[in-house]
């Protein structure tokens, strides 16, 4: 682990970022160039003391997951992420990992959608990043472990994950998820993580097994979706999906017709923020 190089790299990347780059207000009394250490720590979901010690060259070697969080917080490119891992003594990570490196361009889009429910998904259906409005809408999804990180798994293994959805969207969403997972598992092969997900869900969920046996491919999601939120009630939202083929990540954005009742409810959710109930509960 190169303490001096790591410390210098973290500081230079932090100072190169402006609050506006990560969706934060600048404020009136900002004297530090770029972001403050505590702001980077908040973006990376770690303690300010830990990040400060790491940037000062005094902290313990960070884990792979911790480095991934720092890379996202600092909006690092794939090359910069690789450099960060090498400096921290882990070596260059594989370019395709389940943890997934979040493309900084996608993060910049999310930063400008703070009052809009939006999330970034990996090719395995894992939520890599959410806007605050999406956390208020669907609950926190980025802090899960193991297979629970994947919506494929949660949807068929945990009935509580379906709380927001109503028919006919429930059935359509099930078919779409199975079709999506089939395409990934076919491309990655029988020894892949996607194939492991398939085998687990076939044994765990009769519904998944039945839909899998139909062998549907290319099932499209519904553009107009109807939800029943535990705080604001019924919502009719338009769902836009943007694929980043290079990073194999998908941006999902939910919007409502301007002036509609659903738009007013989304605005209320943005105001309530973390005070809203987690739909999974």
C-alpha positions as CSV (number, residue, x, y, z in Angstrom):
1,X,0.0,0.0,0.0
2,X,1.5,3.3,-1.1
3,X,0.4,5.7,1.7
4,X,2.0,8.8,0.1
5,X,0.6,8.2,-3.4
6,X,-2.8,7.2,-2.1
7,X,-3.0,10.3,0.1
8,X,-2.0,12.6,-2.7
9,X,-4.3,11.0,-5.2
10,X,-7.3,11.2,-2.9
11,X,-6.6,14.8,-2.0
12,X,-6.1,15.9,-5.6
13,X,-9.3,14.2,-6.8
14,X,-11.3,15.7,-3.9
15,X,-10.0,19.2,-4.6
16,X,-10.9,18.8,-8.3
17,X,-14.6,18.2,-7.5
18,X,-17.0,21.1,-7.0
19,X,-20.2,20.8,-4.9
20,X,-22.2,21.3,-8.0
21,X,-20.6,18.3,-9.6
22,X,-22.1,16.0,-7.0
23,X,-25.5,17.7,-6.5
24,X,-24.5,19.6,-3.3
25,X,-25.2,23.3,-2.5
26,X,-22.0,25.4,-2.5
27,X,-23.0,27.5,0.5
28,X,-21.6,31.0,1.4
29,X,-18.6,30.1,3.6
30,X,-16.7,27.7,1.5
31,X,-13.0,28.3,1.7
32,X,-11.6,24.8,0.9
33,X,-11.0,24.2,-2.8
34,X,-13.3,21.5,-4.1
35,X,-15.2,19.2,-1.7
36,X,-14.6,19.0,2.0
37,X,-13.4,15.7,3.4
38,X,-16.6,15.2,5.4
39,X,-18.6,15.6,2.1
40,X,-16.6,12.9,0.4
41,X,-17.1,10.7,3.4
42,X,-20.9,11.3,3.3
43,X,-21.0,10.5,-0.4
44,X,-19.1,7.3,0.3
45,X,-21.2,6.3,3.3
46,X,-18.3,6.2,5.7
47,X,-17.2,8.1,8.8
48,X,-15.5,11.4,8.2
49,X,-12.8,10.4,10.7
50,X,-12.0,7.2,8.7
51,X,-11.8,9.1,5.4
52,X,-9.6,11.9,6.9
53,X,-7.2,9.3,8.3
54,X,-7.0,7.6,5.0
55,X,-6.4,10.8,3.1
56,X,-3.7,11.8,5.7
57,X,-1.9,8.5,5.1
58,X,-2.7,7.2,8.6
59,X,-5.6,4.8,8.1
60,X,-5.6,1.0,7.7
61,X,-5.8,-0.6,4.3
62,X,-9.3,0.0,2.9
63,X,-11.3,-3.0,1.7
64,X,-12.3,-3.5,-1.9
65,X,-15.9,-2.5,-1.2
66,X,-14.7,0.6,0.6
67,X,-12.5,1.6,-2.4
68,X,-15.5,1.1,-4.7
69,X,-17.5,3.5,-2.5
70,X,-14.7,6.1,-2.6
71,X,-14.4,5.8,-6.4
72,X,-18.1,6.5,-6.8
73,X,-17.9,9.4,-4.3
74,X,-15.0,11.0,-6.2
75,X,-16.6,10.3,-9.6
76,X,-13.5,8.4,-10.8
77,X,-13.2,7.1,-14.3
78,X,-12.5,3.5,-14.8
79,X,-8.8,4.2,-15.3
80,X,-8.7,6.3,-12.1
81,X,-10.5,3.6,-10.2
82,X,-7.9,1.1,-11.3
83,X,-5.1,3.5,-10.1
84,X,-6.8,3.9,-6.7
85,X,-7.0,0.1,-6.2
86,X,-3.3,-0.3,-7.1
87,X,-2.2,2.5,-4.7
88,X,-4.2,0.8,-2.0
89,X,-2.4,-2.4,-2.4
90,X,-5.2,-4.5,-4.0
91,X,-4.0,-4.5,-7.6
92,X,-6.0,-3.6,-10.6
93,X,-9.5,-5.2,-10.3
94,X,-11.3,-7.0,-13.1
95,X,-13.1,-4.7,-15.4
96,X,-16.3,-6.7,-15.0
97,X,-17.3,-7.3,-11.4
98,X,-20.5,-7.8,-9.5
99,X,-19.8,-4.8,-7.4
100,X,-19.7,-2.7,-10.6
101,X,-17.9,0.6,-11.2
102,X,-20.4,3.4,-11.6
103,X,-19.8,5.5,-14.7
104,X,-19.1,9.1,-13.6
105,X,-21.3,10.3,-16.5
106,X,-24.2,8.4,-15.2
107,X,-23.6,9.8,-11.7
108,X,-23.6,13.3,-13.1
109,X,-27.0,12.6,-14.6
110,X,-28.3,11.3,-11.2
111,X,-26.8,14.4,-9.4
112,X,-29.1,16.6,-11.5
113,X,-32.2,14.4,-10.9
114,X,-32.2,14.8,-7.1
115,X,-36.0,15.5,-6.9
116,X,-36.8,12.7,-9.4
117,X,-37.0,9.0,-8.6
118,X,-34.1,7.5,-10.5
119,X,-31.7,4.6,-10.0
120,X,-28.7,3.0,-11.7
121,X,-28.8,-0.8,-12.1
122,X,-26.0,-3.3,-12.9
123,X,-26.5,-6.0,-15.5
124,X,-27.4,-8.3,-12.5
125,X,-30.2,-6.0,-11.4
126,X,-28.2,-4.6,-8.5
127,X,-29.0,-1.0,-7.5
128,X,-25.6,0.8,-7.7
129,X,-26.9,4.4,-7.0
130,X,-30.2,6.1,-6.2
131,X,-31.4,9.7,-6.1
132,X,-32.8,10.9,-2.7
133,X,-36.3,11.0,-4.4
134,X,-35.9,7.3,-5.3
135,X,-35.0,6.4,-1.8
136,X,-38.1,8.1,-0.5
137,X,-40.1,6.4,-3.2
138,X,-38.8,2.8,-3.0
139,X,-36.6,2.6,0.1
140,X,-32.8,2.3,0.4
141,X,-31.5,-0.4,-1.9
142,X,-27.7,0.2,-2.1
143,X,-26.8,-1.2,1.3
144,X,-27.9,-4.9,0.8
145,X,-25.5,-7.9,0.8
146,X,-25.1,-11.0,-1.3
147,X,-27.9,-12.0,-3.7
148,X,-30.3,-9.7,-1.9
149,X,-28.5,-6.8,-3.8
150,X,-30.2,-8.1,-7.0
151,X,-33.8,-7.2,-7.8
152,X,-34.0,-10.5,-9.6
153,X,-33.5,-12.3,-6.3
154,X,-35.6,-9.9,-4.1
155,X,-38.6,-9.9,-6.4
156,X,-39.0,-13.7,-6.3
157,X,-37.6,-14.4,-2.8
158,X,-39.1,-11.6,-0.8
159,X,-42.8,-10.7,-1.3
160,X,-42.3,-7.4,0.6
161,X,-40.2,-6.1,-2.4
162,X,-43.4,-6.0,-4.4
163,X,-45.3,-3.7,-2.1
164,X,-45.4,-0.8,-4.6
165,X,-46.7,-2.7,-7.6
166,X,-50.2,-3.4,-8.6
167,X,-51.7,-5.7,-11.3
168,X,-51.2,-6.0,-14.2
169,X,-47.8,-4.5,-13.6
170,X,-46.9,-7.3,-11.1
171,X,-47.2,-10.0,-13.7
172,X,-45.5,-8.0,-16.5
173,X,-42.6,-7.1,-14.2
174,X,-42.1,-10.7,-13.3
175,X,-41.8,-11.8,-16.9
176,X,-39.6,-8.8,-17.8
177,X,-37.1,-9.7,-14.9
178,X,-36.9,-13.4,-15.9
179,X,-36.4,-12.4,-19.6
180,X,-33.6,-10.0,-18.6
181,X,-31.9,-12.5,-16.3
182,X,-32.1,-15.1,-19.1
183,X,-30.3,-12.9,-21.5
184,X,-27.5,-12.2,-19.0
185,X,-27.1,-15.8,-18.0
186,X,-27.0,-17.0,-21.6
187,X,-24.3,-14.4,-22.5
188,X,-22.2,-15.2,-19.4
189,X,-22.4,-19.0,-19.5
190,X,-23.4,-21.8,-17.0
191,X,-20.6,-21.0,-14.5
192,X,-21.5,-17.3,-14.2
193,X,-23.0,-15.4,-11.3
194,X,-26.1,-14.9,-13.4
195,X,-26.5,-18.7,-13.9
196,X,-26.0,-19.2,-10.1
197,X,-28.9,-16.7,-9.6
198,X,-31.1,-18.7,-12.0
199,X,-30.4,-22.0,-10.2
200,X,-31.1,-20.5,-6.8
201,X,-34.4,-19.0,-7.9
202,X,-35.5,-22.1,-9.7
203,X,-35.2,-24.0,-6.4
204,X,-36.6,-21.1,-4.3
205,X,-39.6,-19.8,-6.3
206,X,-42.2,-21.9,-8.2
207,X,-43.3,-18.7,-9.9
208,X,-39.8,-18.0,-11.3
209,X,-39.4,-21.7,-12.4
210,X,-42.8,-21.6,-14.2
211,X,-41.9,-18.3,-16.1
212,X,-38.4,-19.6,-16.9
213,X,-39.8,-22.7,-18.5
214,X,-41.9,-20.6,-20.9
215,X,-38.5,-19.4,-22.3
216,X,-39.6,-15.8,-23.2
217,X,-36.9,-13.4,-24.4
218,X,-37.0,-9.7,-25.0
219,X,-40.0,-9.0,-22.7
220,X,-40.3,-5.2,-22.5
221,X,-41.1,-3.2,-19.4
222,X,-44.3,-1.1,-19.2
223,X,-43.7,2.5,-20.1
224,X,-46.6,3.7,-17.9
225,X,-46.6,2.1,-14.4
226,X,-49.1,2.3,-11.6
227,X,-47.9,2.1,-8.0
228,X,-49.5,2.2,-4.6
229,X,-47.1,4.0,-2.2
230,X,-47.7,3.5,1.6
231,X,-47.4,7.2,2.2
232,X,-48.8,9.1,-0.7
233,X,-51.1,6.4,-2.2
234,X,-51.7,5.7,-5.9
235,X,-49.1,7.0,-8.5
236,X,-49.1,6.8,-12.3
237,X,-45.5,7.3,-13.5
238,X,-43.8,7.2,-16.8
239,X,-40.7,4.9,-16.8
240,X,-37.7,5.8,-19.0
241,X,-34.8,3.3,-19.3
242,X,-31.4,4.4,-20.6
243,X,-28.7,1.8,-21.2
244,X,-25.0,2.4,-21.0
245,X,-23.6,-0.4,-23.2
246,X,-19.9,0.3,-22.3
247,X,-20.4,-0.1,-18.6
248,X,-23.4,-2.5,-19.0
249,X,-25.5,-0.4,-16.6
250,X,-29.1,0.8,-16.9
251,X,-30.5,4.1,-15.7
252,X,-34.2,4.0,-14.7
253,X,-36.0,7.3,-14.3
254,X,-39.6,7.8,-13.1
255,X,-41.5,10.9,-14.0
256,X,-45.1,12.1,-13.8
257,X,-47.2,14.3,-16.1
258,X,-46.7,17.9,-15.1
259,X,-49.6,19.3,-13.1
260,X,-51.0,15.9,-12.4
261,X,-51.9,14.5,-9.0
262,X,-49.0,12.0,-9.3
263,X,-46.6,15.0,-9.9
264,X,-47.9,16.6,-6.7
265,X,-47.4,13.4,-4.8
266,X,-43.8,13.0,-6.1
267,X,-43.1,16.6,-5.0
268,X,-44.4,15.7,-1.5
269,X,-42.2,12.6,-1.4
270,X,-39.2,14.8,-2.3
271,X,-40.0,17.1,0.6
272,X,-40.5,14.3,3.0
273,X,-37.3,12.5,1.9
274,X,-36.1,10.1,4.6
275,X,-39.2,10.7,6.7
276,X,-41.2,8.4,4.4
277,X,-41.7,4.8,5.3
278,X,-39.6,2.1,3.7
279,X,-42.1,0.3,1.4
280,X,-40.3,-2.9,2.1
281,X,-41.6,-2.8,5.6
